């Protein structure tokens, strides 16, 4: 039997001295350029610094050999590149890596690297915890602590990139880790601006997906940026009654408002929408629910991504039977819905976001509920 492997903790702890320094990754390229020019350095140094961090994967200013020594020392005195560290890394036999990342204030988030053929996709968190309250999700069991900074989002990308050999590059980014990305939209967009920058990670916006439970005003704001990111809406139910049970925030929004906002995003971006549907055995996997999905989606240019549930310890939900999955799929396909059933990757390592953090918390305090 192949078992997942757990890497030892990183050797280098976070340097307490760095707490007094500014986090470089929180700056935009323009802000870094302004900082340099104010001190008499040429503008092109900004691009060199970004190249060293995102393309050459260095973690120390001293390694940036084409920068003048005086500038390297100035950068070292004023900035820190990393403020987080990998607290634990779990690797699945299918090649999926999951990292538990410790933040400067002691909070923890999770991020995932998935290997699929030539694709190197990452799933990144945007908040510590989540306030959306999806009843089957481990991320929100203890609510939300805070938004991540732009730099903390970028560091997850860099930590995952460091898992790859030098000749491999990240190919896709999905903002579908812990938290609701559209509830931290400004910082998410700031991080993705660096990710798509050729001097950053150089990933096309068409290979970047932002996932949301559906916050219409924020979806409209995202459309107004004019950047054609992919939008994935976590639907999970075809009607308000069931969706409000599974996704409590829906009580204040309503499924029609979510669908209409998604339609507007499609019109403004031209990018086909994805609707995510976690299939819960005996809850939202009946023939009736499949038929309702056909009625609301068949005339829309969408992909329905169905994910059989990945069980979370302590929650009552189960993976649907093979029979119900097959029947659900048959109804959707015969109804003309463009549908795919996602292969479950990383199930051996609790790859659904929030599980690793929560399980570690339980193991630390077995006599009481985990606090995050």
Buried (B, 14 or more C-beta within 10 A) or exposed (E): EEEBEEEEEBEEEBEEEBEEBEBBBBBBBEEBBBBBEEEEBEEEBBBBBBBBBBBEEBBEBEEBEEBEEEBBEBBBEEBBBBBBBBBBBBBBEBEBBBBBBBBBEEBBBBBBBBBBEEEBBBBBBBBBBBBBBBBBBBBBBBEBBEBBBBBBBBBBBBBBBEBBEEEEEBBBBBBBBBBBBBBBBEBBBBBBBBBBBEBBBEBEBEBBBBBBBBBBEBBEBBBEBEBBBBBBBBBBBBBBEBBBBBBBBBEEBBBEBBBEBBBBBBEBBEBEBBBBBBBBBEBBBBEEBBEBBBEBBEEBEBBBBBBBBBBBEEBEBEBBEEEBBEBBBEBBEEBEBBBEBEEBBBBBBBBBBBBBBBBBBBEEEEEEEBEB
